Amino acid sequence: MELLLFLAFFVAFAIKGAALPFSTLAADAHVEAPTAGSVLLAGVMLKMGTYGLVRFSLRFSRRSVTSWRL
């Protein structure tokens, strides 16, 4: 069960942080948005996925991470 939760959190936050290319909407949003919107999208929204990956996925499932040797 812990491995399943680890994988679910990992995939969710990897998609949010743009580590896994799930859709092409973000690339269109960066091009079409004004400068402030693009900065907000890149600086805040995409970094939340990386923060969540480190904060939640890796901390909540230490055994799964050590079994994967991450």
C-alpha positions in Angstrom: 0.0 0.0 0.0 2.8 2.4 0.8 4.5 1.8 -2.6 1.2 2.5 -4.3 0.8 5.8 -2.4 4.4 6.7 -3.2 3.8 6.1 -6.9 0.5 8.1 -6.9 2.1 11.1 -5.1 5.2 10.9 -7.3 3.3 10.9 -10.6 0.9 13.6 -9.4 3.7 16.0 -8.3 5.9 15.1 -11.3 3.1 16.1 -13.6 2.5 19.3 -11.7 6.2 20.2 -11.7 6.4 19.5 -15.5 8.8 16.6 -15.0 6.4 14.4 -16.9 5.0 15.9 -20.1 1.3 15.3 -19.5 -0.1 18.0 -21.8 1.1 20.8 -24.0 -1.1 23.4 -22.5 1.7 24.9 -20.4 3.8 25.6 -23.4 0.9 27.4 -25.1 0.2 29.3 -21.9 3.7 30.6 -21.6 3.7 31.9 -25.2 0.2 33.5 -25.0 0.4 35.0 -21.5 1.7 38.4 -20.7 5.1 38.6 -19.0 3.7 38.8 -15.5 1.5 35.7 -16.1 4.3 33.7 -17.6 6.5 34.6 -14.6 3.8 33.6 -12.2 3.2 30.3 -14.1 6.9 29.4 -14.2 8.0 30.8 -10.9 5.2 29.6 -8.6 3.0 27.0 -10.2 5.6 24.8 -11.7 7.8 25.0 -8.6 5.0 23.8 -6.4 5.2 20.4 -8.0 8.9 20.0 -7.2 8.3 21.2 -3.6 5.4 18.8 -3.2 7.5 16.0 -4.6 10.3 16.5 -2.1 8.0 17.5 0.8 5.3 14.8 0.6 6.3 12.0 -1.7 9.7 11.4 -0.4 9.0 12.0 3.3 5.8 10.0 3.6 7.3 6.9 2.1 10.9 6.4 3.3 10.8 2.6 2.8 9.6 2.9 -0.8 12.4 5.4 -1.6 15.1 3.4 0.0 13.9 0.3 -1.8 14.2 2.2 -5.1 17.6 3.5 -4.0 16.7 7.1 -4.6 
